[in-house]
Amino acid sequence: MYRALFQTGKRSTSRLTAAASSPHAKHFSSQSHLLTNYGFVGLGQMGQHMARHIYEQLAPEDSLYVYDTVPEAAANFYHTVTSQTPQHQEQLTVLPDLKSFITGVNGQLDFIVTMVPEGKHVKGVVEEIVTAYEQNGYSPEYRTTIIDSSTIDIPTSQAVHHYVKSTLPQFDFIDAPVSGGVAGARKGTLSFMLSRENHEDISPDLVTLLNKMGKNIFPCGVNHGTGLAAKLANNYLLAITNLATADSFQLAKAFGLNLQNYAKLVAVSTGKSWASVDNCPIEGVYPENNLPADVKFKGGFITKLTRKDVVLATDCAKQQHRFLFLGDIGRHWYDKACERPDVAERDLGVLYEWLGDLEQKPNGDIVDVKRTSA
């Protein structure tokens, strides 16, 4: 059903050509000269857009192989991207299973990107791929790199890295989580956080790949797991400021303020944050940006994934003997929010609406009015 024009396997070479977008984050541009074989695992809310950007920017000799555990997701991806960019159709192949990344490709893959929900999924995907390499053989001159952009716990990622390096020493497994959410994935403006000491330690070929999906590359440290550490610290901040933003707008509502005007005020005042502006929870403030608030918080970065990141951040902090002063309280309220499926499955900005459903009783108990009346 899904057929691609197979090319002769051949390592790609790239030329790094420059440029920094800030003192701490560089934006690179590079030019691919030879064949590159890309693999992509996980075509969910984020992954489908990341893979689409790779597909749309394939050089004439490149190939892209994709897989998702949900066949419908893979089929929808194929039909969507090939209808939008039909000229690359013969370079795209949907694979039926993970072992096909070894047995169903023409030429060993240079990169395999994984974007899956949890650490157990990353571990399962990598183990299956590595086992298939061992069983079917591989060319020693190839150095396939697995780029994991999932947000998972640091110990699992470190264990997978050790497994790959000890089993296939010439291969690599890099944690490269992203920031920017679904909107950033859709627009190709993601920021990547890598466990690399500096920009010179990131290969030009990898820069080429990441530039297809995002705008910034942040090296976070020499040890594996530092990319995830940066991601968890950032998303902990996001989760807490999102909760505070929702609380603030509910307070403004209680005061009888015009919420559209209040949102504009916050945008140029000291309370400004990503949650209050770029993901403003008030409908109609920025209609030109198509924010989740304008579509009843459908899509976006859903609340249960925000909760997952808070849990990961607090758990990993404890492993570092670090107490997060707002960790437990933030985790408590995200746990409570996710007890309601209609909140858990919508964009995290929905916490503004959810806090409005909470009522404090005379004895101090907090009751979710909609949940108790359901």
N, C-alpha and C positions, 0 to 999 in steps of 0.2 A: 504493500500500500504506500509506504514511504520509501522513495528510492532516491539515491544521490549518485552523482558521478564520482566515482572513486578515483583519487589521484595517487601517484606513486609516493610512498612515504619518504619524507626527507626533512631533516632538521631545518628550522627556520633561523634566519639571522636577522638582526635588527640593528638600527643605528639610533643611538640616543642623541637627540638634537637640542634638548634644553628646557630651561625657563622655570623660574620660581614664581608662584602666585602669592606667597607670603613668606616671611622670614622662617616660618616653621613648617610649611607645607609646600611641596613643589608640585607643579603641574608639568608633566613631561609630554612631549610629542615625539613620536618615533615612526619610522617607515619600515614596513615589513617587505622583505625582498624575495624570500622563498616560501615554499609551502609551509603552512602551520596547520596542524590538526588539533582542533579544540573539542573538548567534551564538556557537557554540562548536565548536572544531576539536580533535579528539583525545580519544577516549573510552576511554583505557587505564586502568591501575590507579588513577591519580590523577584523570584527567579525567572519568571516568564519575561519580564522586562529586561533584566540583565542579559539573558540569552538572546533576546530580540536585538539588542544593540550589537552584540557580537555578530549575529547573522547579517544585519544590515550593513556592517562594515567589513565583511569578508573580502579579502583580496581575491583576485581571479583564481588563484591556485589553492586557496584555503578550503578546509572542510570543517563542518560543525556537526557533532553527534550529540543528541540529547536523549534524556530518559527521565521519566517520572513514574512513581509507583501507581499513579492513577492514569490509566490509558487515555481516558477522556481529556485529561489535562494536556497530555502530549499531542493528541490529535487536534485539539483546539489551537495549541501553539503552532503546529505545522500549518494548519489552514489559514490562521491569522497572518503569520509572517510571510508566507508564500503568496498570499493574495495582495499584501501590501508591497512586497519587494520580490516580484516573481523572477527577476533576473538571477537570483541566487538559489533558486529552488533546487537545482541539481547538486548544490554543494551541501545540502542539509539532509541528514538521515535521522529518523527517530528509531532508537534501538529498543528491542523488546525486553531486555534485561541488562543487569549490570555486567555480566561476563562478556556481553557483546562489545563492551568498550575495548576488549582485547581480541575477541574472535570475529567481531562484525565490522571491523574497520580496516581500511587499506593503508597500512603504515601506522606505526605506533603513535599514540597521542602525545603531543607536546605538553598540553595542559588539560587538566580535568577540574572544573569548578564545581563545588558542591554548595548547595543552598537548601538545607533541610531543617526541620523543626528543632531537634534535640540532639544531645550528645550521643545517645544510643543509636540514632539514625546515622550520624557521621561515622561512628565506629563500625556499624554494620556495612555501610557502603564501602568504606575503605578496605575492610577485611575481605569483602567479596571480590573487589577489584584486584587486590594484591594476590589473593589466592588464585584467581584466574591467570594472572601473569605467571605465577609459579608453575601452574599446571600446563600452560600452553607455550611457555617460553617467551623470551623477549630479547631484543638486541642490546647487548651491553653498552653500545655507544649512545643509546638513547637515555635521556634523563627526564622522564616524565615527572612533572610537578603537579601535585594536587593542591589546589587553592580552596581552602574552606572558608566561605563567607558567612556561614551559619553563626548564630550567637549561642554558644554552649558554655559549659563549665570548663574552667582552665585545666583541672586535673585530667579530664577525659581527653582534651585536645593534646595535652602533653603526652599522655599514654599512647594515643594514636600516632603522634609524631615519632615516638621511640619505636613503635611497632614497624612503621614504614622504614625508618633508617636502619633498623637492625635486620629487617627481612630483605629489603632491596636497597642497599646502601647508596646506589647512584640515583635513586629517586628522592623526591623531597615532598614534605607535607607542611604547608605554611598556613597559619591562622591569619586570615585577612577579613575580619568582620567589617561591616559597612555602617555608615551613618547617612541619614538622608530620607529614610522611610520609603514608602511605596511611591510617593511623589518624586523623590530623587531617583529611584530606580526607573520610573517611567520616563523621566526627562534625561536620564543619563548623567546626572550630576552628583552621584554618590561620592563619599569620601571613604577611602580604604585605609585601615589601620593594620600594619604588618609587623610581625616580629622580626624586624631587621634594625640594625644599629643606626644606619644612615642610608641616604639615597643611593650611594655608590654600591651598596650591598644588594640592591634590587636589580635583577638582570634586565637588560633592554627588552628582551622578549616578553618578560612579565609586565614591564611598563606598558608595552604595546597593548597587551590584553586588558589591563586595568583601565587604560585610557579609553577603551571602547565602551566601558560601562560607567565611568565616573570622571570626576574633575580633579580630585586631590588624592595624593598618596602620602600617608603619614608613617614614617618608620618610628616604632615605639620602643624598641629595645632589642638587645642582642639575643636574649633568651626566648625560646618558644613559649608562647602564651602571653607575651606583652601586648600583642595586638588585641587579644580578647580582654586583657586587663583594662586597656584604654576604653574599649567598647563598653564594658560593664560599668566603669566609673562614669562615663558619659551618660549612659542610659539610666543609671541611678539618679543622676541629676535631672534628667528629663522627666522621669516618673514623679519625683518629688515636686518639681516646679509645675508639672501638669496638675497635680493634686492641689497645690496652692493657688494656681490660676483658677481652677474650678471654684474653689472656696471664695476667692476674691470676687469673682463675678456674681456668685450667689449673695455675697454681702452687699455688693453694689445694687443688686436687684431688691434686696430687703430695704435698702435706703431709698428706693424709688427712683434710682438714677436711670437715665436713658442709656441702655447698655451699648448701643452702637457708638454713641458719643464717648462713653467710658472706655470702650475698646480702643478708640482712636487716641484718647488721652494716654492710656497705658503704653501705647506703641511709641510714644515720644517721651516717656517718663521713666523713672527709676525702676518701675515694676516690669519693664519690658523683658520678654523671654520668647523663645521659640513657641512655647505653648500658648502664649497670649497674643502673638502676632501671626507667625507663619502657620499656626494651626488654631487660630482664634475660634473659640467655641460658640461664638455668637453669630447667628445666621445673618447674612446680608451685609456684613461689614466690608468684606473684600470679595465681591461677586466675581471679579475678573480672575481670581485665583482658583476658583472651583474647589473650595475647601470642603472637608467632610461635613462641617456644620451646615452647609447649604444643601446637603443631600441626606439629612437625618443621620449623619455620622456613619454612613455606609462606606465600606472599604477602609482605606487608610491603614494605620498601624493599630491593630485591634487591642483592646484592653487586656485580654488574657495573655498576649505576648508581652505587653508592658509588665504585667504581673510576673511573668516568667523571668524577665530581666532583673526585677527587684529581688526576687528569690535568689537568682544566681549571684547577684552583687553582694547580698547580705551573707550568703553561705561562703562565698570566696573570701569576703572580708574576714570572717571568723577564722578561716584557714591561715590568714596572715596576722591573726591576733589583733585585728582592727575592729573596734566597735563603731558602728555607724549610728550616729545620734538620732537620725530620722529613719533608720532602716526598718526597725520593728514596727513603728507606727505606720509608716508607708505601706509596709507589707500587709499589715492588718486591714487597712482600708481597701487595698487592691484585692485582697482575699474576699472581703465583703462584697465588693462591686461585682466580682466574678461569680458570685452565687446566683446572679441573674443572667441567664443566657443572652437576653436582649442587650445587656451592657457588655458582657464578656466578648461578644462577637462583633462589636462595633468599634469604630475609631476611639482612641483614648480620650479625645475631647468630649466624649459623651459623659464623662464624669461630672461635667457641669450640670447636665440634666439630672444625673443620678443623685447628686448631693441635694438637689431640690426636692427629691422624693423622700429624704430622710427627715425624721421628726424626733425631737428630744422630748421624752416624757418627763413628768414631774419628778420621778425617782431617778432621773439621769440617764435612763436607758435610751439608746438610739434605735429607732424603728424605721425600717424601709416600708413606707406606706403602700407602695404598689406591690411589694412582695407579700406583705401580710394580707392584702385584700384579694390577691390572686387565688 
